[in-house]
């Protein structure tokens, strides 16, 4: 049995801190526990930044997580796995805390993993749609916000690519990844009856070109007895592709959403998100553009672009500077912009 005693006294202090790096704190013949987290400081100004003001302001945020596994004697090449991850505050555009709250569960699940058959987990998961979302989710100070429009009306626990009561399968077979999930209703999701998600991603690595196409679909159904919203069903199809050659990376995703209403009509949305990046030694520059268009509207629901510079100081440690300009919001022209300077440390 190996216990990293040097780390144990620091665990309480890490509670203001993904999983890019991890430290093993317990390891014996069958059990393993890793700790990981993030500390992040940001200074920003502008209506499109988290401050929503013209003056400079700052904030501190972070995550703390534990990843656990236990070898199963009853099933060969298998183990029980679990994860608990909390967050203090969140990135721009993510879920805000209610007044007085300190920590919020970001992920928490338990399941069984088999080397040949894949993984089955239940809880608050990183759902299958993220196989497409992560193509353009590459910024340090910005989170693309076109993917979840209208979904929280039905699933009140949904937070970008996470939601409660999810039974999820994940399998990797060579260069192919498949994921599928069924979402049950619970006391946190009084509007939700059920939902499902599925995705496929291929990760091809050639001599001069890496190619990763991905496809994802989902459907969320409202409990018919709940009248808090007139939206009864949320349907979504997402597809994207990521290309990498030498120091260049390009990614683009397309998103189609159809929301059925009680009066037999529907709301339809189509969105595009894109990112292009160039890395030179420890420096990386990214630029992106996205829009979300509602059917039969003359102006977009949302449109913006951004550019970000990242300086890698060490593994998992970054300085970043981001400029974001909003062009359209809720079908009206906008001139809001924002600038954010951040320091992030993942462990």
KOLPA-696154 format. One record per residue (C-alpha): x, y, z; chain; residue in three letters; residue number from 0. Coordinates in Angstrom, 3 decimals. Each point is the difference from the previous one (the first is absolute). Layout:
px py pz chaine residu num
X Y Z A ALA NUM
...
//
This chain:
px py pz chaine residu num
0.000 0.000 0.000 A UNK 0
1.276 3.474 -0.936 A UNK 1
-1.392 3.194 1.545 A UNK 2
1.344 3.364 -1.058 A UNK 3
0.024 1.584 3.474 A UNK 4
1.480 3.269 -1.267 A UNK 5
-3.200 0.791 -1.899 A UNK 6
-2.535 -0.850 2.686 A UNK 7
0.422 3.141 2.164 A UNK 8
-0.637 2.205 -3.047 A UNK 9
-3.329 -1.561 -1.028 A UNK 10
-2.190 2.427 2.012 A UNK 11
1.911 2.963 -1.444 A UNK 12
-0.690 -1.129 -3.546 A UNK 13
-3.729 0.447 0.265 A UNK 14
0.099 3.115 -2.149 A UNK 15
1.472 -1.679 -2.944 A UNK 16
-0.680 -5.150 -7.815 A UNK 17
1.986 -2.821 0.057 A UNK 18
2.916 0.993 -2.220 A UNK 19
2.333 -1.003 2.827 A UNK 20
-0.587 -2.180 3.044 A UNK 21
1.836 -1.045 3.142 A UNK 22
-0.316 -3.515 1.410 A UNK 23
-0.771 0.127 3.733 A UNK 24
-0.827 -3.670 0.653 A UNK 25
0.998 -3.197 -1.788 A UNK 26
-0.015 -3.640 1.099 A UNK 27
-0.606 -3.333 -1.729 A UNK 28
-3.641 0.759 -0.831 A UNK 29
-0.795 3.646 0.857 A UNK 30
1.191 3.253 -1.523 A UNK 31
-0.933 3.604 0.757 A UNK 32
1.206 3.014 -1.981 A UNK 33
-0.551 3.666 0.800 A UNK 34
-0.117 2.703 -2.648 A UNK 35
-1.227 3.534 -0.362 A UNK 36
0.401 3.533 -1.244 A UNK 37
0.742 3.448 1.342 A UNK 38
-0.841 2.968 -2.214 A UNK 39
0.181 3.768 0.365 A UNK 40
-1.508 2.399 -2.541 A UNK 41
-0.033 3.770 -0.459 A UNK 42
-2.410 1.451 -2.554 A UNK 43
-2.051 2.939 -1.157 A UNK 44
-2.700 0.554 -2.610 A UNK 45
-3.698 -0.757 -0.410 A UNK 46
0.802 -3.331 -1.698 A UNK 47
2.323 -1.144 2.803 A UNK 48
-1.083 -1.565 3.292 A UNK 49
0.045 3.440 1.633 A UNK 50
-2.597 1.433 -2.429 A UNK 51
1.520 3.404 0.824 A UNK 52
2.432 2.471 -1.541 A UNK 53
2.294 0.040 3.038 A UNK 54
2.576 -2.668 0.807 A UNK 55
-1.061 -2.710 2.458 A UNK 56
1.335 -3.392 1.059 A UNK 57
-1.088 -3.373 1.275 A UNK 58
1.462 -3.232 1.306 A UNK 59
-1.353 -3.421 -0.937 A UNK 60
1.005 -3.617 0.191 A UNK 61
-0.817 -3.686 0.084 A UNK 62
0.866 -2.986 2.136 A UNK 63
-0.548 -3.627 -0.965 A UNK 64
0.640 -3.552 1.155 A UNK 65
0.215 -2.914 -2.444 A UNK 66
-0.259 -3.498 1.499 A UNK 67
0.258 -3.584 -1.237 A UNK 68
-0.105 -3.482 1.539 A UNK 69
0.999 -3.212 -1.780 A UNK 70
-2.799 -2.596 -0.125 A UNK 71
0.978 -3.569 0.846 A UNK 72
-3.345 -1.340 -1.248 A UNK 73
0.387 1.434 -3.542 A UNK 74
3.306 -0.266 -1.836 A UNK 75
1.608 3.204 -1.352 A UNK 76
-2.680 2.120 1.709 A UNK 77
-0.176 2.587 2.729 A UNK 78
-2.530 2.123 1.842 A UNK 79
0.585 3.687 -0.651 A UNK 80
-1.282 3.233 1.453 A UNK 81
0.519 3.728 -0.243 A UNK 82
-0.913 2.959 2.177 A UNK 83
0.825 3.495 -1.234 A UNK 84
-1.051 3.343 1.452 A UNK 85
0.360 3.554 -1.265 A UNK 86
0.117 3.459 1.519 A UNK 87
-1.481 2.525 -2.401 A UNK 88
0.227 -0.964 -3.669 A UNK 89
1.321 1.206 -3.347 A UNK 90
-1.619 2.784 -1.967 A UNK 91
-3.545 -0.834 -1.104 A UNK 92
-0.231 -3.088 2.220 A UNK 93
-2.506 -0.567 2.830 A UNK 94
0.078 2.541 2.844 A UNK 95
-0.318 -0.867 3.656 A UNK 96
-2.978 0.992 2.101 A UNK 97
0.784 2.532 2.704 A UNK 98
1.853 -1.571 2.920 A UNK 99
1.094 -3.167 -1.822 A UNK 100
3.686 -0.898 0.038 A UNK 101
0.442 -3.317 -1.837 A UNK 102
-1.954 -1.683 -2.774 A UNK 103
0.388 -3.528 -1.311 A UNK 104
1.432 0.102 -3.510 A UNK 105
0.220 -3.774 -0.549 A UNK 106
-0.914 -2.878 2.280 A UNK 107
-0.529 -3.555 -1.167 A UNK 108
0.716 -3.657 0.682 A UNK 109
0.277 -2.928 -2.395 A UNK 110
1.871 -3.013 -1.356 A UNK 111
2.822 0.063 -2.551 A UNK 112
1.157 -2.964 -2.089 A UNK 113
3.160 0.036 -2.119 A UNK 114
-1.730 -1.647 -2.974 A UNK 115
-3.679 0.952 0.288 A UNK 116
0.139 3.642 1.092 A UNK 117
-1.431 1.968 2.917 A UNK 118
-3.479 0.302 1.526 A UNK 119
-0.564 2.847 2.485 A UNK 120
-2.928 1.670 1.761 A UNK 121
-0.278 3.483 1.483 A UNK 122
0.928 3.526 -1.126 A UNK 123
2.169 -0.649 -3.039 A UNK 124
1.815 1.684 -2.845 A UNK 125
-2.643 -0.943 -2.516 A UNK 126
0.422 -1.431 -3.529 A UNK 127
-0.645 3.352 -1.714 A UNK 128
3.412 1.206 1.135 A UNK 129
1.676 -2.177 -2.635 A UNK 130
-1.122 2.731 -2.431 A UNK 131
0.161 2.986 2.369 A UNK 132
3.670 -0.502 0.865 A UNK 133
0.999 0.661 -3.611 A UNK 134
-0.396 3.743 0.595 A UNK 135
0.139 0.123 3.810 A UNK 136
3.721 0.819 0.036 A UNK 137
0.135 3.447 1.632 A UNK 138
1.161 0.779 3.522 A UNK 139
-2.244 3.028 0.599 A UNK 140
-3.024 -0.758 -2.171 A UNK 141
-2.622 -2.763 -0.283 A UNK 142
-1.978 -0.324 -3.266 A UNK 143
-3.664 0.647 0.825 A UNK 144
-2.017 -1.173 -3.010 A UNK 145
-0.378 -3.664 0.896 A UNK 146
-2.555 -0.012 2.825 A UNK 147
-2.669 2.435 -1.148 A UNK 148
-3.402 -0.806 1.515 A UNK 149
1.074 -3.246 1.632 A UNK 150
-0.051 1.250 3.589 A UNK 151
-3.718 0.736 -0.442 A UNK 152
-0.602 -3.766 0.106 A UNK 153
2.992 -1.324 1.953 A UNK 154
0.582 2.455 2.835 A UNK 155
3.200 -1.771 1.078 A UNK 156
1.688 0.384 -3.391 A UNK 157
3.193 2.078 0.004 A UNK 158
1.614 -0.015 -3.432 A UNK 159
1.225 -3.577 -0.397 A UNK 160
-1.055 -1.254 3.451 A UNK 161
-3.261 -1.120 1.601 A UNK 162
-1.232 -2.205 2.816 A UNK 163
-1.422 -3.555 0.027 A UNK 164
1.839 -1.179 -3.107 A UNK 165
0.684 -3.659 -0.798 A UNK 166
2.857 0.150 -2.498 A UNK 167
2.042 -2.442 -2.059 A UNK 168
3.424 0.869 -1.440 A UNK 169
2.086 -2.215 -2.246 A UNK 170
3.303 0.455 -1.839 A UNK 171
0.849 -2.444 -2.756 A UNK 172
3.172 0.956 -1.806 A UNK 173
-0.523 3.426 -1.555 A UNK 174
-3.762 -0.139 0.620 A UNK 175
-1.852 1.400 3.018 A UNK 176
-3.695 -0.574 0.668 A UNK 177
-2.110 1.326 2.861 A UNK 178
-3.669 -0.365 0.891 A UNK 179
-2.022 1.254 2.959 A UNK 180
-3.499 -0.233 1.444 A UNK 181
-1.116 2.822 2.313 A UNK 182
-2.531 -0.708 2.739 A UNK 183
-2.077 2.605 1.763 A UNK 184
0.565 0.660 3.700 A UNK 185
-0.859 2.548 2.672 A UNK 186
2.460 2.480 -1.506 A UNK 187
-1.672 -0.306 -3.419 A UNK 188
-3.707 0.389 0.670 A UNK 189
-0.659 0.984 -3.607 A UNK 190
1.894 -2.913 -1.558 A UNK 191
-1.644 -3.299 -0.865 A UNK 192
2.975 -1.609 -1.769 A UNK 193
2.664 0.574 -2.601 A UNK 194
2.654 -1.746 -2.029 A UNK 195
3.297 0.910 -1.661 A UNK 196
2.410 -1.778 -2.319 A UNK 197
3.224 0.939 -1.769 A UNK 198
2.779 -1.355 -2.171 A UNK 199
3.515 1.374 -0.515 A UNK 200
2.900 -1.251 -2.098 A UNK 201
3.574 0.958 0.891 A UNK 202
2.231 -0.617 -3.009 A UNK 203
3.687 0.875 0.319 A UNK 204
1.981 0.034 -3.243 A UNK 205
3.596 0.862 -0.776 A UNK 206
-0.794 3.623 -0.851 A UNK 207
-3.702 0.441 0.815 A UNK 208
-2.238 -0.843 2.962 A UNK 209
-3.723 -0.259 -0.732 A UNK 210
-2.829 -0.252 2.543 A UNK 211
-3.609 0.096 -1.252 A UNK 212
-2.810 -0.297 2.570 A UNK 213
-3.794 -0.313 0.061 A UNK 214
-2.449 0.281 2.915 A UNK 215
-3.785 -0.119 0.460 A UNK 216
-2.281 0.556 2.981 A UNK 217
-3.655 0.197 1.001 A UNK 218
-1.427 1.281 3.306 A UNK 219
-3.680 -0.499 0.849 A UNK 220
-1.930 2.125 2.484 A UNK 221
-2.308 -1.569 2.543 A UNK 222
-3.464 0.657 -1.459 A UNK 223
-1.389 0.729 3.460 A UNK 224
2.434 2.878 0.472 A UNK 225
-1.194 3.350 -1.342 A UNK 226
2.964 2.173 1.028 A UNK 227
0.991 0.247 -3.666 A UNK 228
-1.834 -0.328 -3.318 A UNK 229
3.014 -1.767 -1.498 A UNK 230
-0.808 -3.716 -0.010 A UNK 231
2.870 -1.557 -1.981 A UNK 232
3.568 1.085 -0.827 A UNK 233
1.659 -1.666 -3.011 A UNK 234
3.604 0.639 -0.999 A UNK 235
2.481 -1.143 -2.630 A UNK 236
3.643 1.092 0.079 A UNK 237
2.869 -0.805 -2.332 A UNK 238
3.561 1.244 -0.276 A UNK 239
3.486 -0.681 -1.220 A UNK 240
3.444 0.846 1.357 A UNK 241
3.108 0.141 -2.207 A UNK 242
3.567 0.314 1.253 A UNK 243
3.114 0.333 -2.127 A UNK 244
3.383 0.963 1.374 A UNK 245
-0.612 3.055 2.226 A UNK 246
-3.459 0.829 -1.403 A UNK 247
-3.369 -1.174 1.318 A UNK 248
-3.417 0.701 -1.501 A UNK 249
-3.387 -1.035 1.345 A UNK 250
-3.589 0.682 -1.025 A UNK 251
-3.331 -1.237 1.357 A UNK 252
-3.602 0.280 -1.177 A UNK 253
-2.972 -0.161 2.360 A UNK 254
-3.705 -0.489 -0.816 A UNK 255
-2.656 0.320 2.718 A UNK 256
-3.758 -0.598 -0.295 A UNK 257
-2.171 0.747 3.044 A UNK 258
-3.593 -1.258 -0.142 A UNK 259
-2.609 2.090 1.845 A UNK 260
-3.358 -0.842 1.567 A UNK 261
-1.916 1.806 -2.763 A UNK 262
1.453 -2.402 -2.637 A UNK 263
2.384 2.674 -1.345 A UNK 264
3.780 -0.147 0.331 A UNK 265
3.058 2.199 0.428 A UNK 266
2.907 -0.772 -2.332 A UNK 267
3.598 1.134 0.342 A UNK 268
3.179 -0.527 -2.004 A UNK 269
3.459 0.911 1.235 A UNK 270
3.638 -0.073 -1.086 A UNK 271
3.074 0.183 2.223 A UNK 272
3.590 0.079 -1.249 A UNK 273
3.550 0.319 1.246 A UNK 274
3.406 0.272 -1.663 A UNK 275
3.222 -0.210 1.986 A UNK 276
3.732 0.241 -0.564 A UNK 277
2.597 -1.152 2.528 A UNK 278
3.584 1.198 -0.013 A UNK 279
2.214 -1.415 2.765 A UNK 280
-1.781 0.934 3.246 A UNK 281
-2.345 2.535 -1.610 A UNK 282
-3.398 -0.682 -1.530 A UNK 283
-2.394 2.370 -1.765 A UNK 284
-3.665 -0.898 -0.544 A UNK 285
-2.804 1.785 -1.828 A UNK 286
-3.623 -0.997 -0.378 A UNK 287
-3.438 1.045 -1.216 A UNK 288
-3.462 -1.335 0.751 A UNK 289
-3.648 0.771 -0.550 A UNK 290
-3.381 -1.432 0.957 A UNK 291
-2.811 0.669 -2.478 A UNK 292
-3.691 -0.370 0.819 A UNK 293
-2.228 -1.018 -2.897 A UNK 294
-2.156 2.813 -1.467 A UNK 295
1.946 2.729 1.827 A UNK 296
1.832 2.678 -1.997 A UNK 297
2.795 0.317 2.599 A UNK 298
1.950 -2.727 1.770 A UNK 299
-0.856 -1.060 3.537 A UNK 300
3.711 0.322 0.804 A UNK 301
3.168 0.902 -1.935 A UNK 302
3.520 0.740 1.205 A UNK 303
3.710 -0.524 -0.650 A UNK 304
3.092 -0.130 2.177 A UNK 305
3.797 -0.283 -0.048 A UNK 306
2.174 -1.418 2.767 A UNK 307
3.707 -0.300 0.710 A UNK 308
1.341 -2.748 2.271 A UNK 309
3.469 -0.262 1.506 A UNK 310
0.857 -3.385 1.508 A UNK 311
2.235 0.675 3.015 A UNK 312
0.232 -3.659 1.029 A UNK 313
-2.027 -3.147 -0.480 A UNK 314
-3.565 0.908 0.952 A UNK 315
0.850 3.658 0.741 A UNK 316
-1.121 2.785 -2.345 A UNK 317
-0.121 3.763 -0.355 A UNK 318
-2.752 1.059 -2.392 A UNK 319
-1.435 3.169 -1.492 A UNK 320
-3.393 -0.022 -1.727 A UNK 321
-1.961 2.584 -1.978 A UNK 322
-3.659 -0.765 -0.728 A UNK 323
-2.442 2.100 -2.045 A UNK 324
-3.735 -0.571 -0.093 A UNK 325
-1.669 0.944 -3.289 A UNK 326
-3.608 -1.080 0.579 A UNK 327
-1.959 -1.051 3.077 A UNK 328
-3.705 -0.962 0.076 A UNK 329
-0.507 1.195 -3.594 A UNK 330
1.407 3.474 0.665 A UNK 331
3.340 1.513 -1.045 A UNK 332
2.569 0.298 2.776 A UNK 333
3.301 1.824 0.401 A UNK 334
0.946 -1.620 3.321 A UNK 335
3.505 -1.334 0.397 A UNK 336
2.259 -1.217 2.775 A UNK 337
3.622 -0.713 0.792 A UNK 338
1.133 -2.635 2.519 A UNK 339
3.458 -0.743 1.400 A UNK 340
0.372 -3.318 1.802 A UNK 341
2.470 -2.255 1.806 A UNK 342
-0.979 -3.687 0.202 A UNK 343
1.747 -2.787 1.865 A UNK 344
-1.194 -3.596 -0.483 A UNK 345
1.285 -2.779 2.207 A UNK 346
//
